[in-house]
Amino acid sequence: MKSTYTTGIYLVLVLSGGGLLLFREEFKGETQLVITIFAVFALMFGLYKMNASLTSNRPKAYKHQEHFNREEYSKKEALKEKKDNHKES
């Protein structure tokens, strides 16, 4: 089952990662390093997944579809030329 809230989950990762990076100075010692690594990972992963979902390779519907279907257009032209040549004979 595919989740319908993927963009929201990635947004939460980005915001929580950024928030942790802003307030990491409140922690001391090794905890600060662990928090920083987790925050950078969450931020980068969230940004990557959101960007990948926005720029995915989805087929686009064009208003004038025949302009973008050159193969079909070429086949129709070839058939038309064949008929014209056959009529002339």
N, C-alpha and C positions, 0 to 999 in steps of 0.2 A: 504494500500500500504506500503510495507516494504522498508525502506530506504537502499540504497546501500552504503551509506557513514558512516555506524555506527562506523567502526574502526577509521576513520578520526575524527569523532565527539568525541570519547573517548580520542583520542590522544590530541585533542585540550583541553579537560577538564584537562588532566594530566599536559600538559605544562603550561596552564594558572594557574592552582592551584599551581604548583611548582614555577612559576614566581612570583605570588602574595606572596607566603611565603618568597621568597628571598628578596623582596622589601617592606615587611610590616613595616619595621622600618621607612619608609618615612612618614607614617601616625601617627597621635598623638591621644591620648584619646580613646574614645569608638569606633571610626572608625577602629582603629587598631584591636580591638577584633572582630568586625564584619568581617573585611577582612580576619583575620586569620581563623575564623570558616568557612567562605565560601571557602577559599582556601583549607583547609584540607578536607572538604566535596567533593569538585570537584576533588581533587587529588585521594582520596580514592575510590570514585565512579568510576572514569575513570579507575583506576588500576583494580578494581574488575571486571568491565564489560569486559575489554580487556582480562584479565586472564580467565574469564568464557567462552568467545568466543573461545579462543585458546585451551582450554582443554575440550571442550564440548564432549559429548558422541556420536560422529559420527561413523557410521559403517565403518569399514576399509576393503578394498579389498585386499586380500592376493594373492600372486602369486600361491600358491598351496592350493586352497580353500578346497579341499577334506580333508585335514588334520584338518581343523577347523570345519568341519561339521560331528562330531562324530556320531550324531543320525542317519543321513542318511547312513553313512558307516555301522553302526551296523545293520540297517534294511536290507541292501543288503547282509551282511554276514549271517544273520538269514535266508533269503530267499534262499541263496546259499546252506546252510547246509540242509534246508528242502528239496530242490531238490535232493541233494546228498543222503539223507536218503531215499527218495522216489524211486530213481533209484536202490538202493541196495536191496530194498524189492521185 
